[in-house]
Amino acid sequence: MYTKIIKPILFRFDPEHVHDFFVATGRVLGATALTRGLVGMFCRYENPMLETTVCGIHFKNPIGLAAGFDKDVQLTNVMPAVGFGYMEVGAVTRYPYEGNKGLRLARLPADQSLIVYYGLKNIGAEEIEKKLKRLSFSFPVGLNIAKTNRADIMGEKSVEDYVETYRMLGKYFAYVTINVSCPNAQDGCTFQDPAMLDDLLGAYAKEEKVCPIFLKISSHLSEQEIDDILAVVLKYSFIDGFITGNLSKRRDILDLKSEKERLDLIPAGGISGKPVQELTTNEIRYIYKKTKGKYVIIGLGGVFTAEDAYEKIKAGALLVQIITGLIYGGPTTVKDINKGLVELLKRDGYKNIAEAVGKE
Ligand SMILES: Cc1cc2nc3c(=O)[nH]c(=O)nc-3n(C[C@H](O)[C@H](O)[C@H](O)COP(=O)(O)O)c2cc1C
């Protein structure tokens, strides 16, 4: 019903308005046990084969909501009912930011993709902390931390900005993701540069570790760029793993099918979905093999079906995330993926998700 009737209607409206509408609806549906129960009747699927433990955290299933859908921590009550095993909120930054001006979200249906140019819009760490004091979570919730997207916060100030958000908010979450790969920050992805990354991780290393910590990297990195990042990360034992990958601005290598005028709607935006699917799976595979499974890998990028998720798991991902797949596939997507994963595990003779990791 979603893909045949609801999606064609929704796709006539401005994508950012539709997203805001879904967030508002999700807040209402998450507010009472009755509405959560109703959502769960349609969307939830449970099977012991999907349960897994990563960094001591128990996940009912390996499919999580990726950062960017719930920037301001509004949907943590409803998402377990939607069928997710966990979710990542944010990106949250130390100071609030209203986001980039103009159009900042566009659809690329021919590519099963989105162009994103929010520029780290969020209400900031202080407002988020006020909310967190009143909230409790019924499943693992991670926090995606980025640098405040302001021209006056650069260089050393950027490092302090990142770390302060962790200091203020890290203790409330199951895990923290240091997002060094936002393509829409005013200074670009500078923190993937080895020297800058070293500075940033060196500052984090001085903080008390309050939860598992992951590093979110771009989806289009070369093997050399990954090696350079690994060389830095290996110095810091507090990093538990990688999330790969983020939106990509590398339109030159993405093999996009959409018409030029659609792509030009937001020339500076990052691309999600199908065009980054293979790139991110390659990164998962490369990191998994290169580090012999030493790190937790959370894989995302163009996951629409159980087969897509399974491919990332078999390449080495312990957990998977989706966002574009949810927007294109609708609220029962997570259930369909989880059901399909159980079938694939049975087909291949695995007893549970963990057994399939890295078994390409
Ligand atoms: C609307 C939107 C907003 C996003 N915002 C963030 C963000 O704030 N932080 C982040 O790390 N990734 C963000 N992303 C990237 C996603 O988390 C994900 O890495 C990327 O979209 C690839 O996954 P997908 O193909 O399932 O969408 C955003 C993606 C979308 C579509």
The ligand as a Tripos MOL2 file, in Angstrom:
@<TRIPOS>MOLECULE
LIG
   31    33     1     0     0
SMALL
NO_CHARGES

@<TRIPOS>ATOM
      1 C1         18.0360   13.3520    5.1480 C.3       1 LIG1
      2 C2         19.3660   12.8020    5.5660 C.ar      1 LIG1
      3 C3         20.0650   13.4290    6.5890 C.ar      1 LIG1
      4 C4         21.2990   12.9140    6.9990 C.ar      1 LIG1
      5 N1         21.9480   13.4920    8.0550 N.ar      1 LIG1
      6 C5         23.0550   12.8830    8.5660 C.ar      1 LIG1
      7 C6         23.6770   13.3680    9.7530 C.ar      1 LIG1
      8 O1         23.2220   14.3350   10.3570 O.2       1 LIG1
      9 N2         24.7870   12.7120   10.2070 N.ar      1 LIG1
     10 C7         25.3130   11.6080    9.5580 C.ar      1 LIG1
     11 O2         26.2960   11.0260   10.0100 O.2       1 LIG1
     12 N3         24.7290   11.1420    8.4320 N.ar      1 LIG1
     13 C8         23.6370   11.7390    7.9400 C.ar      1 LIG1
     14 N4         23.0500   11.2470    6.8120 N.ar      1 LIG1
     15 C9         23.6870   10.1100    6.1180 C.3       1 LIG1
     16 C10        23.0410    8.7930    6.5090 C.3       1 LIG1
     17 O3         23.1330    8.5490    7.8840 O.3       1 LIG1
     18 C11        23.7000    7.6500    5.7160 C.3       1 LIG1
     19 O4         25.0550    7.5760    6.0750 O.3       1 LIG1
     20 C12        23.5900    7.8040    4.1980 C.3       1 LIG1
     21 O5         22.3880    8.4140    3.8290 O.3       1 LIG1
     22 C13        23.6820    6.4460    3.4970 C.3       1 LIG1
     23 O6         22.6540    5.5820    3.9330 O.3       1 LIG1
     24 P1         21.2850    5.3490    3.0860 P.3       1 LIG1
     25 O7         21.7090    5.0020    1.7050 O.co2     1 LIG1
     26 O8         20.5550    4.2600    3.8030 O.co2     1 LIG1
     27 O9         20.5510    6.6520    3.1300 O.co2     1 LIG1
     28 C14        21.8380   11.7720    6.3640 C.ar      1 LIG1
     29 C15        21.1400   11.1730    5.3180 C.ar      1 LIG1
     30 C16        19.9100   11.6590    4.9160 C.ar      1 LIG1
     31 C17        19.1870   10.9730    3.7980 C.3       1 LIG1
@<TRIPOS>BOND
     1     1     2 1
     2     2     3 ar
     3     2    30 ar
     4     3     4 ar
     5     4     5 ar
     6     4    28 ar
     7     5     6 ar
     8     6     7 ar
     9     6    13 1
    10     7     8 2
    11     7     9 ar
    12     9    10 ar
    13    10    11 2
    14    10    12 ar
    15    12    13 ar
    16    13    14 ar
    17    14    15 1
    18    14    28 ar
    19    15    16 1
    20    16    17 1
    21    16    18 1
    22    18    19 1
    23    18    20 1
    24    20    21 1
    25    20    22 1
    26    22    23 1
    27    23    24 1
    28    24    25 2
    29    24    26 1
    30    24    27 1
    31    28    29 ar
    32    29    30 ar
    33    30    31 1
@<TRIPOS>SUBSTRUCTURE
     1 LIG1         1 GROUP 0 **** ****
